Amino acid sequence: MRAALAEADAAAGAGEIPVGALVLSPDGTVLGRGHNEREATGDPTAHAEVLALRRAAAAAGEWRLTGCTLVVTLEPCTMCAGAAVQSRVDRVVYGARDAKGGAAGSLWDVLRDRRLNHRPEVVEGVLAEECAAPLTAFFRTG
């Protein structure tokens, strides 16, 4: 999670909402990293999770990220939760809950929806306060 927090710091430094993510291989190696880049790229899908998943798939040489873990500082939104399901990651670990847009248990629960063919394990609240702090600061000053 600390590496994801470093990505969130990079996002904040670039004027982006401070969210960071990474994808770990089954052996714990970082396959992909990302932080929000919507402002920089003008791409509405340039969320930290989507970018980390894209980069991990490129590094792995395939879209199926079976055995991998997505680590993110903020509970994924519906788009990012859907991307996690589609990529077949085994688990999603996140820090801060997102009561306004979270799709891993707060507002929706896309990751554990029994109607879907893949449901990754969800681990929530890892370094939650440390993950929430940059977001609170960003929105307080923004």
C-alpha positions as CSV (number, residue, x, y, z in Angstrom):
1,M,0.0,0.0,0.0
2,R,2.9,2.3,0.7
3,A,3.9,2.1,-3.0
4,A,0.3,3.0,-4.0
5,L,0.5,6.0,-1.6
6,A,3.6,7.1,-3.5
7,E,1.7,7.0,-6.7
8,A,-1.1,9.0,-5.0
9,D,1.5,11.6,-4.1
10,A,2.6,11.8,-7.7
11,A,-1.0,12.4,-8.7
12,A,-1.3,15.2,-6.2
13,G,1.9,16.8,-7.4
14,A,0.5,16.9,-10.9
15,G,-2.8,18.4,-9.7
16,E,-4.8,15.2,-10.1
17,I,-7.1,13.6,-7.5
18,P,-4.5,11.7,-5.3
19,V,-5.3,8.1,-6.0
20,G,-2.6,5.5,-6.6
21,A,-2.6,1.9,-7.6
22,L,-0.4,-1.0,-8.5
23,V,-0.8,-4.6,-9.6
24,L,1.3,-7.3,-7.9
25,S,2.1,-10.6,-9.6
26,P,1.5,-13.8,-7.7
27,D,5.1,-13.6,-6.4
28,G,4.6,-10.0,-5.2
29,T,6.5,-8.3,-8.1
30,V,5.0,-5.0,-9.2
31,L,3.7,-5.6,-12.7
32,G,2.0,-2.2,-13.2
33,R,1.7,1.2,-11.5
34,G,-0.7,4.0,-12.0
35,H,-2.1,7.2,-10.6
36,N,-4.9,9.4,-11.8
37,E,-4.0,11.1,-15.1
38,R,-7.4,12.4,-16.2
39,E,-6.4,16.0,-16.2
40,A,-3.0,15.3,-17.9
41,T,-4.5,13.2,-20.6
42,G,-8.0,14.4,-21.0
43,D,-9.1,10.8,-20.8
44,P,-12.0,10.1,-18.5
45,T,-10.9,6.5,-18.1
46,A,-7.4,7.4,-16.9
47,H,-8.1,6.3,-13.3
48,A,-5.2,4.9,-11.3
49,E,-6.6,1.3,-11.3
50,V,-7.3,1.2,-15.1
51,L,-3.8,2.5,-15.8
52,A,-2.1,0.0,-13.4
53,L,-4.2,-2.8,-14.9
54,R,-3.3,-1.8,-18.5
55,R,0.4,-1.6,-17.7
56,A,0.3,-4.9,-15.8
57,A,-1.4,-6.7,-18.7
58,A,1.3,-5.2,-21.1
59,A,4.1,-6.5,-18.8
60,A,2.4,-9.9,-18.4
61,G,1.8,-10.2,-22.1
62,E,-1.9,-11.0,-21.7
63,W,-5.1,-9.5,-20.4
64,R,-5.8,-12.2,-17.8
65,L,-4.1,-11.2,-14.6
66,T,-5.0,-14.4,-12.7
67,G,-3.2,-14.7,-9.4
68,C,-2.5,-11.0,-9.3
69,T,-3.5,-8.4,-6.7
70,L,-4.8,-4.9,-7.4
71,V,-3.8,-2.5,-4.6
72,V,-5.4,0.9,-4.6
73,T,-5.5,3.8,-2.1
74,L,-9.3,4.5,-2.6
75,E,-12.1,2.0,-3.0
76,P,-12.6,1.5,-6.8
77,C,-15.5,3.1,-8.6
78,T,-17.9,1.1,-10.8
79,M,-15.6,1.5,-13.9
80,C,-12.5,0.4,-12.0
81,A,-14.3,-2.4,-10.2
82,G,-15.5,-3.7,-13.6
83,A,-12.0,-3.5,-15.0
84,A,-10.7,-5.5,-12.0
85,V,-13.4,-8.2,-12.6
86,Q,-12.6,-8.2,-16.4
87,S,-8.9,-8.6,-15.8
88,R,-9.5,-11.6,-13.5
89,V,-7.3,-10.4,-10.7
90,D,-7.6,-12.7,-7.6
91,R,-7.9,-9.9,-5.1
92,V,-8.4,-6.2,-4.7
93,V,-6.9,-4.4,-1.7
94,Y,-7.9,-0.9,-0.9
95,G,-7.3,1.8,1.7
96,A,-10.0,4.5,2.1
97,R,-13.7,3.8,1.6
98,D,-15.6,6.0,-0.9
99,A,-19.1,6.5,0.4
100,K,-20.1,8.6,-2.7
101,G,-18.8,6.3,-5.4
102,G,-17.3,3.1,-4.1
103,A,-18.1,-0.1,-5.8
104,A,-16.5,-2.6,-3.5
105,G,-19.0,-2.5,-0.7
106,S,-19.7,1.2,0.1
107,L,-22.3,2.3,-2.4
108,W,-22.3,-0.7,-4.8
109,D,-20.6,-4.1,-4.6
110,V,-19.5,-4.9,-8.1
111,L,-16.6,-7.0,-7.0
112,R,-18.7,-9.4,-5.1
113,D,-21.8,-9.4,-7.3
114,R,-22.8,-13.1,-7.5
115,R,-24.2,-12.5,-11.0
116,L,-20.8,-12.0,-12.4
117,N,-18.5,-14.9,-13.5
118,H,-15.5,-13.7,-11.5
119,R,-15.4,-12.3,-8.0
120,P,-12.1,-11.3,-6.6
121,E,-11.4,-11.4,-2.9
122,V,-11.7,-7.9,-1.4
123,V,-9.5,-6.6,1.5
124,E,-10.5,-3.2,2.7
125,G,-9.2,-0.6,5.1
126,V,-5.4,-1.2,4.6
127,L,-3.8,2.0,5.9
128,A,-7.2,3.6,5.6
129,E,-6.4,6.8,7.4
130,E,-3.1,7.4,5.5
131,C,-5.0,6.8,2.3
132,A,-7.8,9.1,3.2
133,A,-5.6,12.0,4.3
134,P,-4.4,13.2,0.8
135,L,-7.9,13.0,-0.5
136,T,-9.3,15.1,2.3
137,A,-6.5,17.6,1.8
138,F,-7.1,17.7,-1.9
139,F,-10.8,18.4,-1.7
140,R,-10.4,20.8,1.2
141,T,-8.1,23.0,-0.8
142,G,-9.6,22.3,-4.2
